Amino acid sequence: MNAILRAMDLGTRILIVDDDEGIRSLISSFLDKHGFQTETAGDPSQMREKLAGDSYDLIVLDVMMPGEDGLTALRELQRTADAPPVIMLSAVGTDIDRIVGLEIGAEDYLAKPCNPRELLARIRTVLRRRGGAGSAIAASVQDMEESEEIARFAGWRMDLFGRTLREPGGTQVALSDGEFRLLRAFVEHPRRVLTRDQLLDFSRGEDTEFYDRAIDVQISRLRRKLAAHAGGEDLIRTVRNEGYLFVPAVAS
């Protein structure tokens, strides 16, 4: 699934507008690694020059910039009929700033410093909502899920499309959205040691709810739920200094 998400990102053009060169470089480098085509601008004036000569699928726009601020730039941008969707970034991050940004026309609003993975998830959400680049691939992903929806392991039955999990006796086991995505990441990469970073990449969703070391807590909860229905058997093994291993073989 991670490869499919990357395929959805290919060809998507993102314009990053921020007066901080370090932040522009960090975001651009991270999104480039995930298949996006990124360009940067140091202020709203440069942004408009870029928009005059090219088209973009989405703009990541900083609020606090010297001279013309991001909210003013967004307000002017919204006067254009075919303006791309905008995600605002702000070091202030107050409720008032966020509400003003959303009322003016921003699709989403994140406080700085933001986790790059969260920004990536928000970008994908906005593009899906707007029917932007990758929507055709997203539709094909859904078709694949509907046709190949069942995964089986150690007597368990996991419906990847219906988002249900049944233990060997047939009882449905309740999982949170985050736990289900995490288990799906393991099921799609069985008998392979996965690092925390890999698990974050594989299991992230529209509302990614865990980051970095916090994923250990999520795994602990998932382990307890699985072990409670498997006679205490631990299906997820910790590999010291490396990550986690899903022990059973998986069949589709």
FENHU-V917869 format. One record per run of one state. SS is the DSSP state (A for helix, B for strand, O for the rest). FROM is the first residue (numbers start at 1). TO is the last residue. If there is no record, write none. Layout:
<<SS:FROM:TO> <SS:FROM:TO>>
This chain:
<<O:1:1> <A:2:9> <O:10:12> <B:13:17> <O:18:20> <A:21:33> <O:34:36> <B:37:41> <O:42:43> <A:44:53> <O:54:57> <B:58:62> <O:63:69> <A:70:77> <O:78:84> <B:85:90> <O:91:94> <A:95:104> <O:105:107> <B:108:111> <O:112:115> <A:116:130> <O:131:134> <A:135:147> <O:148:149> <B:150:153> <O:154:155> <B:156:159> <O:160:163> <B:164:166> <O:167:171> <B:172:172> <O:173:176> <A:177:188> <O:189:192> <B:193:194> <O:195:195> <A:196:203> <O:204:211> <A:212:228> <O:229:235> <B:236:239> <O:240:242> <B:243:246> <O:247:250> <B:251:251> <O:252:252>>
